[in-house]
Amino acid sequence: MTEAVIIVPAIFLSFVLMIKIISDNRIKKMLIERGKVDENVKFLYQNIAARDPLSSVKWGLVLIGIGLAFLLGQLFPYSVSDEAVIGLMFLFAGVGFLVYYFMAKGQVQNKE
């Protein structure tokens, strides 16, 4: 029963996400073909990585932190409880966000 509670919304959300991506791409394609895209709107069609190059670094750091928490839970299965692993996940994810903040702050200061 508990699996159905998680699986059904996950399948529904994946269908919604696929429909959104397909419709967004069709709209973008139609606008580009008709020449309706001017210089003021082109930034909306850029890739997120082109606008914020450190975005991938941010999520990489967060996922590494979460992976480290799982690794610690597996290395010490008897001394670390499941609740502690969840706490470590949040702790390491927060550390990843802090490291990203200081990296982004340093990059902004270097540009000025």
N, C-alpha and C positions, 0 to 999 in steps of 0.2 A: 504494500500500500504506500509506503513512504517513497519508494522509487517513482511511482506514478506522479506523486506530488512534485517531484523535481523534473522528471522527464517531459511531461506534457507542456509545462511552461517553456522549457528549453527548446522544444521542437517548435512551438508557436513563435517564440522570439526569433528563432533562426529563420523561419519563413518570412516574418515581418521584415527582418534585416535584409534578406535577399531581395524582396520586393522593393524596398526602399533604394537599395543600391542600383538595381536595374532601372527603376524609374528615374533616378537622378542622372544616371548615365545617358538615358534616352533624351532627357530634357537638355542636358549639356550639348549632346550631339546635334540636336535640332537647332539650338541657338547658334552654335558655331557654323553649321551649314547655311543658315539664313543670314549670317553676318550681323547678328544682333549683339554681339559681344564687343563692347568698347573698352577703352583703357581703364575706365573706372571700375569695371566689373571683373576684369581678368584675375584679380587677386583671389576671387572666390573659387576659381577653377584650378588654382595651383595646388600641387600636392602639399600635404601638411608638412612633410619633411623639408620641402623647399622653403616654407615660411619659418619653421623652427627646427634647425638642424639638431638641436640638443634633445628633441622630444624622444628620439629612439634611445638616447643615452639614459634619459630619465626612467623609461619603462624597463630598460635593461637592468639598471641598478635595483629597481624595486623587485623585479623577478628574481634577480640573484639573491637578494635578501630573503625572499620567501623560500627559495630553494635551500638556502643555508639553514633556515629554521627546520625544514623537513629533514635535512641531512642530520642535524643535531638530534632530532627526535628519533631517527633510525640508528644513529651511532650509540645512543644511550637510552635504549627502550625501557629499561627498568627504573632509571633514575629521573626521567623526564616524562611527566604525564601529558595526556592529550591537551589539556587546558594550557599547559606551559608551552606546548608547541604552537598553539594558536596565538598566545601572547608573544612568543618569539617572532612569529610571522609579522604581526603588527609592528613590533619593535624594529625588526630589520627593514621592513618596508618604509617605516618612518626615517630610519637612518639613510636609506637610499634616496628618499626625497630631500633630506637635508644636504646630502652630498651633491645632488643635482642643483639645489638652490645656490650653493656656494660656487659651483662650476658656472652656472648661468650668470650669477652676479659678477664673477671675474671676467666673463666674456663681454658683458655689457660695459664694464669699466674699461676694458682694453679698447673697445670701439670708440669711446669718448676721448 
